[in-house]
Amino acid sequence: MVTPDWKYIETVEKKIRINTVNQKERHVDALDMESMLPFCLEADPQVDLAKLKKAKIYQATIKVFNAVLSGELESDLKEMALRDTQLLHSLQAIKASGSILKKFELIKIK
């Protein structure tokens, strides 16, 4: 599968509430306390995920990246979406929002 060409956009500070932590995959699901929207973050290797507590609110430093949904990547995702309706709905939402992908990287948390 083709991977997106991620471009760094900015670093932001956000208050987040931790929903789930996957230490093996270095993945965090959280709620942005300002917008009240859930989002996913990849965790930098320097972040100690073992110290994070579910449902606790933290001040997080997050790097934001954007990528454009290219034709080749969209084609790969459509093929995968034939077996996964959730992925199909996500792909439709991405296209409706201008085909811009976002990635968040947790680089610091306190």
C-alpha positions as CSV (number, residue, x, y, z in Angstrom):
1,M,0.0,0.0,0.0
2,V,1.1,3.5,-0.8
3,T,1.9,5.7,2.3
4,P,0.9,9.3,2.5
5,D,3.6,12.0,2.0
6,W,3.2,13.7,5.5
7,K,4.2,17.4,5.7
8,Y,4.8,19.0,9.1
9,I,2.3,21.8,9.7
10,E,2.7,23.0,13.3
11,T,3.2,22.1,16.9
12,V,0.2,22.8,19.2
13,E,-0.6,22.6,22.9
14,K,-3.9,20.9,23.8
15,K,-5.7,19.7,26.9
16,I,-6.6,16.0,26.2
17,R,-8.4,13.3,28.1
18,I,-6.9,9.8,27.5
19,N,-9.4,7.2,26.3
20,T,-7.1,4.3,25.4
21,V,-3.3,3.6,25.3
22,N,-1.7,0.9,23.2
23,Q,1.9,0.7,24.4
24,K,2.9,-2.0,21.9
25,E,1.8,0.1,18.9
26,R,2.6,3.4,20.6
27,H,-0.9,4.6,19.9
28,V,-3.2,6.9,22.0
29,D,-6.9,7.6,21.6
30,A,-7.9,10.8,23.2
31,L,-10.5,13.5,23.5
32,D,-9.6,17.1,22.6
33,M,-11.1,18.9,25.6
34,E,-11.6,22.2,23.7
35,S,-13.5,20.8,20.6
36,M,-14.8,17.7,22.5
37,L,-13.8,15.6,19.4
38,P,-12.0,12.3,19.7
39,F,-8.7,11.8,17.8
40,C,-5.8,9.4,17.5
41,L,-2.2,10.1,18.2
42,E,1.0,8.3,17.4
43,A,3.4,8.6,20.4
44,D,7.0,9.7,20.1
45,P,9.5,7.1,21.6
46,Q,10.4,9.7,24.3
47,V,6.9,9.7,25.7
48,D,6.4,7.2,28.6
49,L,3.0,5.7,27.8
50,A,3.1,3.5,30.9
51,K,2.5,6.6,33.1
52,L,-0.7,7.6,31.3
53,K,-4.0,7.0,33.1
54,K,-7.2,6.4,31.3
55,A,-9.8,9.2,31.7
56,K,-7.2,11.6,33.1
57,I,-6.8,15.0,31.6
58,Y,-3.3,16.1,30.5
59,Q,-1.6,19.0,28.8
60,A,-0.1,17.6,25.6
61,T,2.3,19.0,23.0
62,I,1.4,17.6,19.6
63,K,2.9,17.8,16.2
64,V,0.4,18.1,13.4
65,F,1.0,16.7,9.9
66,N,-1.1,17.0,6.7
67,A,-1.1,14.9,3.5
68,V,-3.2,14.9,0.4
69,L,-5.2,11.8,-0.5
70,S,-3.5,10.8,-3.7
71,G,-5.3,8.8,-6.4
72,E,-3.1,5.8,-5.9
73,L,-3.6,5.8,-2.1
74,E,-7.3,6.4,-2.5
75,S,-7.5,3.4,-4.9
76,D,-5.7,1.2,-2.3
77,L,-8.0,2.4,0.5
78,K,-11.1,1.7,-1.7
79,E,-10.0,-1.8,-2.3
80,M,-9.5,-2.3,1.5
81,A,-12.9,-0.7,2.2
82,L,-14.7,-3.4,0.3
83,R,-14.1,-5.6,3.3
84,D,-14.4,-2.9,6.0
85,T,-17.5,-0.6,6.1
86,Q,-15.9,1.6,8.8
87,L,-13.0,2.3,6.5
88,L,-15.4,3.1,3.7
89,H,-17.2,5.7,5.9
90,S,-13.9,7.2,6.9
91,L,-12.8,7.4,3.3
92,Q,-16.1,9.1,2.4
93,A,-15.6,11.6,5.2
94,I,-12.0,12.4,4.1
95,K,-13.2,13.0,0.6
96,A,-16.0,15.3,1.8
97,S,-13.5,17.3,3.8
98,G,-11.3,18.1,0.8
99,S,-9.2,14.9,0.8
100,I,-6.8,16.2,3.4
101,L,-5.4,13.6,5.8
102,K,-4.2,14.6,9.3
103,K,-1.8,12.9,11.6
104,F,-1.0,13.8,15.2
105,E,2.1,12.9,17.0
106,L,2.3,13.2,20.8
107,I,5.7,14.5,21.7
108,K,5.2,15.7,25.3
109,I,2.6,15.2,28.0
110,K,2.2,16.5,31.6
